[in-house]
Amino acid sequence: METVVSESVTGNGSGSSAQSDTGHVQIVDQAHIARVLVGLDDRRHALTVAIGDQATDYPAHLEAVSLENEELLLTITDAGSLSPTTLDQHGIILKAENDQQLSFERIEVHRSERAGEALKLWGALPGRLTTAARRGHTRIALRRDMSVEAALTLFEGQPPLASTLRDISGGGCLVQLPLAECVPLIEGTLVPHVTLTFPNGERFSIGASVRHVTPVVDTHDAAVGLAFEPLDLGHQQQLMDIVSTTQREIAWRSGEGSRLASPSALYTAPDTRKRSRRQKRLRSTPVVASLKKITRDLHLFLLALQSGQPLPIERLERSANRLIKLHGEDRQALFYGLTCLTHEPGWLQHSLGVAGKLADLMLAEPSFAAHTHRAVRAALMHDMGKALLIDENLPSLESEMSEPQRQRLQAHVTVLMSALSKANYPFEALERDIIGAINERLDGSGYPRGVEEQALSPIARMAAVIDVIDAMTRARGDRPPLSAVQAYRYLYNRPARFDQHWVTRYVQRHGFYPLGSLVEFSNGYLAWVLGVDERGQPNRVRVIRNLRWDDAFYDDEVGRLDFEQLGRLTGAALPHLHDL
């Protein structure tokens, strides 16, 4: 839809609007409402749709407005849990929020059409517009070539969340950041420090509160609306200067400025950046792209669970199906791909790793294969409770924890089960079994119930073995990752805790050089394992570095016939020791 600069909603001077005692303005002039509707822009407004008396508003995109046909086209994104029949029973309200809160009411839906997870709606133009009119806060949408970093500090002593500024006004801003980083951001959350860093190095810091968190369509990002805390005179002046400079910069870059216009110092950056020559993991492949679709679905599932919205259970179903399908198409590519998701939070990397390996082991066992889908669903969810625990007392899952924090973290199982029950998740017995028992041990030393061997099902024992091996081979705040052999040794040396049958079966399936692990050759080469033979020995690797030369970095796939160039395989290597 064509983007136009929207006028002030109430500044038309007509007699077709009325202001209530609450400060809200109601407009019924159809021509005026249509002009405001056409002026909506996804970059400057958070658009949502409210349906009847439902508590949840759904993220939306305004596709088209036809004044001639008196019709609009809306797409409700991430609407998998919304039934089209609901729309037949209720009118809808389109809400647009920036520094004004706009409600386009009395929209009658003519027809709807599902498009994957989205729902397209054709409806009549709104019959009424209600707005909380606040003057003086024009929201300025930055161009894509105007890069401003936004750092959100939520908890003392923790690194800020890195995001990108998308728009700014005298009262707040919109930032964009990965869904993976949005776990602690829910409506009403206080952000003590929001620091905007402009290209020339100037910074603007202020406290803010979260107004909304809206997934960005077809991306792995979310748009987070922030309302600034009250400003002192110094901050007010700096913010006014930033807003007016941003307007002039946009005009200059769009070729709309005066003859004397020039680029502003605020948006002029010194060219001091250096390119990195190192490549830590493989560039995106079809498998990695599919895995990223799974991570997006899981982030949105968690976001709904956290905010009390209807659970998009179809996303969980689709994720489990997609993971099992990837395993069937190319098992080795899947397990290598699972090691490439390094930008995802640790709990999610772990959950995907456990789900993939649980599917692998269950599909290899005829008596368990039929239950694989339900088990994978449970494994994908099993660590979400940890993300739900993040707050000022447990600000990070990645850093080293105190003993009280560790004790608190063990509540993640009961927290997750409670949240799922509250959201009316349709539990199946196997899901309860895996989520509830994956942290239990044969000798009763596990949690949350401390049950012993006789109370644990074979699948729960299998899942526990997979969970521990995957966790031990990943870095934790208080220790680096172990090699696969070190993890195997740990479990083999504790037969009272872990079912040795499943430890052996796991080793048989994954070997001493698991797919995606790092190996070293006698000529100094380091390489990621891409493929293994029937004996578990690497037969295809991606060479990335030679330790004999500090500046020797590669990106070469090598098969076994050419291994003699690399030398003899000397063993596993630990990535963190080589800054990988």
N, C-alpha and C positions, 0 to 999 in steps of 0.2 A: 504494500500500500504506500502511496506517495506520502512523504513526510512533509508537513507544513508546520510553521511556527504557530502554536496555539495562542489565541488571545486570552486575556483574563476572562474567566468564566462569567463573572458578574458584571464586567465592565462594559455593558452594551447600552446602558442608559434607557432600556425599554421598561415598560411597565409590566412585563410578563414574569417578573421574579418577585419573590417575597422573602424577607428575612425573618426567621423565627426568633423567639426569645433566647434560644440556645445558641444563636450565632450561625445556624445553618441557613443556607439560601436555597429555596426551591424555585426551579425554572420549568415552565410548561410551554414556552414558546418553541415550537417544533423546529423552526429555522435556526434559532440560536443553538438548540441542543445538537442539531445536525452539524453545525460548524465546529462545535467543541469536539464532537465525536470524530470528525474527520481529522482534527488536529492532534489526536492521541498518537503517541509514539512509544513503542516498546522500550526505547533506550532511555526515556525520561519518565515513564510511568510504569509502576508495577500493576499489571492488569490481572484481575481475578474475577471469577464468576461465582455468585451465590445462588443457590437453588432452594427455593422454599424455605423451610425452617431448619435446614441442615446446618450443623455447627461448622462444617468445613467449607472454605472457599477454595476453588480450583484455579490454578494458574491458567491464564488464557492468552491468546494472541488474536488481535483484531486484524482479520485478513482483508476485508473490503467493506465499503459503505456505498450503497447505491441510493442516491437521493431521488433518482427518477422512479425506481421501483419501491422506494421506502423500505428497504431491506438491508440488513447487515449480515456478514458472515464472520462467525467466531470459531476459533479452534481452541477447545479445552485440552491442554496438554496433560500428560500423565493422568488420564481419566479412566484407566483400566477398571477401577472399582466402581465406576459410575454407570448405572443402567440407563439406557435411552428412555425406557418407559417412565423413569422418574421425571423426565422433562415434560412428558405429556400431562403430568398432573400438577405441575407448578410453573409459574412464570419465573424468569431469571432476572438477576440484577448484575450488571457489569460494573465493577468497581475499578477505579483508576486512582492510584495514589502517588503523588510526589509531595510538594509542600501544600497542595490542596487535596482534600479527600473528596473524590467525585463518585456519586452513585447514579448510574443510568438505570432507571427503574421502569417497571411495566413493559418489559420486553417479552413478547409472546413468541414462542418457538414454533416455527412453521414445519420444519423437518430437521432430522439429524442423521448423521452418517458416521459410522465408526471407521477410523483409519489407523489400524494398529492400536497403539496405546492412546491415541488422540481421539477426540470426538468433535466432528464438525457440526456447527449449528447454523441454520438459516433462520433468522427471526425478524420481526417487525422492528422499526426504529423505536427507541425508547419514548415513553409517554411523559416522563418527568426526569429532571436532573436535580439532584440534591447535592449541595457542596458546602463544606465547612470553609468559608472564604477567609483566606489569610493573605494579606497583601504584602508585597515587598520581598517575596521569596521565589523569584523566578529561577527555575532549575535549568542549568546549562549542561547539555549533553556533550561530552568530549568526543572529538573525532578519533577514529581508530589509530591515527598516526600521532596522537598526543598522549604520550606515555607518562603516567603519574603513578608511582608506587604508593600503596596504602597499607600500613602495618597496623594490625589490630592487636593490642595487648590486653588480654583478659585477666591473666593471673600473674601476680608478682613472681619474679624469678624465672618465668617461662618465656621462651622465644615468642615473638609476635606471629600472628597469622599473616602471611603475605598475600596481598590482593592487589587488584588494579582499580583505579578510580574510573568510574564510567560517567558520573555526572556530579555536579556540585551546585549548591545554592547557599543562600544566607542562613538556612536553617538545618541543612543536612546534606547527605551525599548518598550515592549509590556505588557500591563496590562489587567487584566480581572476583570470585575465588573458587577453587575446586570444591566440589561437593564433599570430598574427603576431609576437608578442613572445617566443615560446618557443624560438626557434632555439638560443640558447646554453644552454638548460636541459635537461640530460640527467641521468639517474640518477647520483648521486654527485658532481655539480657542487657545489663550494664557493661559497656566496654570502657574501662577507665581511661585508656589512652588510644586514640586514633591519630596516627602520624602520617600525613601526606608528604611525600618527597617529590618535588618537581624536578624537571630535567636539569635545571641549573644548580640544584642542590638545596634550594630553599625548602624549609620545612614548616608545616602548620600542624600543631598538635592540640587536641581537644578531647574531652570526654564525650561519649555518645551512648545512645541506647538503640537496640535493634527494633526496627519497626516491622520488618518482614524478611523471610527467606524464601526466595522463589527460584525453582530450578530453571535454568536457561535452556530453551528448547534445543534438542539435538546436540547437546554438549555435555561435558562432564563437570560443568560449572553451575554455580548458583549466584543470583544477584541478591545482595543483602542491602536493604535500605536502612540507613542510620540517621537518627535525629540527634543533632548536636545538643549538648548540655548548654545552659545559659552562658553567654560569652561576656568577658569583661571588655572594657573599652579598647584595650590593645588588640585583643583577638578579633573584635568586631571590625576594627579598621583593617587588619591584615586580611580578614576574610573578604571584606568588600573589595579590596585591591585585587585579590586572587580572582574573584568572580568577574570583575570588570575586565581584567587582563585576559581571562579565558575567553570572554566574549569577543574581544578585539582579535585574539589569536585565531579563533575560528573564522572570523570574517576575513582575516588576511589569508589564511590557508585556503579558503573557499573562493578567493579572488573577488570578494565583495567589499573590501576595504577601500578607503580613499586612496588618492594618488600618493599621499605621503605615508601610507601605512607601511609597517615593517614588522618583521618577527619580533616578538617580545623576548626580553632576557629570561623571563620565567620559564619559557618553553624551549630555550636554546641550551643544548647539552654539549659539554666538551667531549670530543671523540677520543676517549682514553681506554675503551674496552678492548680486552684481548680475547682472542678466540682460543678455546680449549681444543687440544688435539686428541684428548683421550676419549675413548668410547667405552663406557662401562658395560653396556649390554647391547644386545642386538637391536637394531632399529625395528620399527613396527612390522609385524607380519600379519597375515590373515588370522592366525590363531590368537596373537596378542590383541588384535582389534576386536575379536569376539570376546575375549576375556575382559576387555575394558567395557564392553556392553554389559557384562555380568556385574562388574563393579559398580556401574552407574545404577543398575536396578537395585543392588543391595544398599547403596547409599540412600536411594529414594525410599526403600522399605524402612530403613532405620529412621529417616527423617519423619516419615509418617508415624512410626511407633513412638518417637520422641515427642512429637507435637500433638498427639491424640487424634490424628486424622484417620480415616478408614484405611486399613492396611491393604496395599496393592498386592494381594496374595498371588495374582497372576504373574507378577514380576519374579517372585520367588520360584514359582513353578517353571517359568521360562528359563530362569538361571540354571536350575537343576537339569532341565532337559538339554540346554545348550552345552553344559559341562560334560554330560554323559555322551552327547553327540560328538563333541570334540575328541573325547577319549576313543570312541569307536572309529573315528576317521583317521587319527594319527596320534597314537599314545605318546610317542617320543616328542613330537612337536608340542603336545599339550604340556608335558612336564617341563620342557625347556621354557615354554611360554610363561608358565606360572612363576618362574624366577625372574621374569622381566618386568614385573609390576612394582618396581622399586619406589615409585612415587605414591603408592597407596599406603594408608596407615598400617602399622604392623598387625593390628587385630584382623584386618581384612585380608592381608596377604596370608596370614596363618589360617584363617577360616577357609579360604579358597584352596590352600595347600592340603589341608585335612580333607576337604570335600573331594578333591581330585584323587587323592591316594586311597580314601575310603571306597570310592567308586571302583578304582582299579582292583583293590583286593576283593571286594564283594563280587564283582563281575567274574573274577577268576574262581569263585567258589560256587558251584552249582546250587548248593542248598540256600545260598543267600542272594543270588543274582536278582531274583524277582523283587527284592526289597530295596534295590539300589536307589531308586528315585527318592523314596521317603527318607532314606538315610542321608543322601546328599543334601536334601532340603534342610534337615536338622543340622548337618555340619556347617552349612553356609550361615546359619543363624547362631551357632553355639557360643560365639564370643561377643555378640552384640551387647550383652549386658555390661561388658567392660566400658564400652563407649558411653552407655547410659549413666555410668558412675562419675564421669568427668565433672568436676566442679572445683571450687577454690581449695578444698581439702585434698583433692586428687586431680591436680591440674593437667597431668600428662601421663600417658601410658607408656611413653618411650624413655623417659628419664629414670634415673635410679630412685628407688622408693624406700621410704622409711618402713620400719616394721609395722607401725599402725596402718600405713597405707597398704601394705601387703595383705594384712588381715582384712582390711575393708574390701580389697579387690576380690577376695574369695566369695564375697556376696554376689558376684556377677551372675551366677547361675540362678539364684532365687529372684534377683532383680529382673532378669530377662523373662523368667517363667511368669512372674507376676504381671509384667508389662504386656506380654502376649495374651495372658488370660483376660486382662482388663480390656484389651483391644478385640476380644472375641476371636482370637486366632483358633482355627479348627484343628486342634491338636490331634495327631494320631499317636497310638501307643508307642510305636517305634521312635517317633520324634521325642516324646517325653523321656524315653529310655536313654537315647543318645545324649540329649542336652543335659539331662539330670545326672548321668553316670559317667560321662567322658573324663571327669576329673577324679573319679573314685579309684581306689587301689585294692588289690586282692587282700592285703593285710589290714584294711580298714584305716589306712593313714591318709586317705584322700578326703575330698570335700564335694558337696556340702553336707552329706549325711554321714560320712564315715562308715559306710557299709562294707562288708567283707565279701570274700570270694563267692559264697553261695548265693548272694543276692544280685550278682552281676551276670547279665546275659552274655552269650558269646559275642554278639555284635558290640555290646558296650565294652567288652574287654579288647576287642579288635580296635575299636575307635580310640580307646585310651592309649594303646601302644602307638598308633599313628599320631595322635595328638602330641605325645611327649617327644617323639623323634623329630617331628616338624618344629616344635617349639625350641628344642635344644640346638637345632642346626640354624636357628635365627638369632641375631643379636638381641640382647636385652639390656636394659639400662645399667645393670650391674655386672654384665659380662659380655664378652664377644661370642660369636657363634662357635659351636663345636663342629668338627668334621663328622661326616656320617659314621665313620668307624668309631669315633669317640662316643657318639650317641648310642650306637649298637652295644658297645662294651658296657656302658652304664646300665642299660636295660638287662643285658645278659647276666650282669653281676647282682641283680636284684630279683631273683625268681619268686620271692615271696610277694613282690608288689605287682609284677607284670607277667601276663600269660606268655610263657616262653614259646608256645606254638605259634602265636601271632607275631612274635618278634622274629622267629625264623622265617615265617612266610613273607614278612615285610622285606627282610634282607634278600630273600630269593627273588622278589619282584624288583627291587631297586638296586641291589648290589653295593659295592664299596665306592663306586664312582657314579652317584646318581646323576640323572639328566639335569643340566643346569649348574652342576658343581664345577669348581675350578681345579684344574690339574696342572702339574708342572712337568716339563721334559728336561732331559739332561743337558740339552744345548741352551738352556736358559729361557725357553719359551713358556709363557702362561697361556692357557686356553680354556674356554668354556666347553663343557661336554654337550654335544648336540645329539649324539646317537651312541648306542651301545649294542654289542652283539649278544648272542644267546647266553654267553658266559658272564655278561655284565661288564665286559671290557670296552672302553671307548673305541669306536670305529669311525667317529666323525667329530671334529672339534672346530671351534672358531678361535683362531690365534689372535690375541689382542696385545701381547707385550713380550719383550725380551729383557730379562733382568740384567743382562750383561751390558746393556746400553740404556742410560737413564732416559733418553729421549726417543726410544724405539717403541712406537705404538703401531698396531696393525688392526686389520679387520678382514681377515682371510679365513675362509672355510677350507679345511683340509681333511681329506679322507685317509683311511688307513694306508692305502698304497703309497702315500707321500709322507707317512709319519717319520721315515728315516731322516728327512730333512730337519725334523724337530729334535731328534735324539730319542733316547729311551724314556718311557714313561716312568717317572720316579715316584709319583704318588699324588695324593690330594694336596691342594694348597688352600689357605684361608684368605678370602678376598680382602678382609680388613687389614691384613698385614701388608698389602700392596696398594692400599688406598683405592680399592675397587668395590 
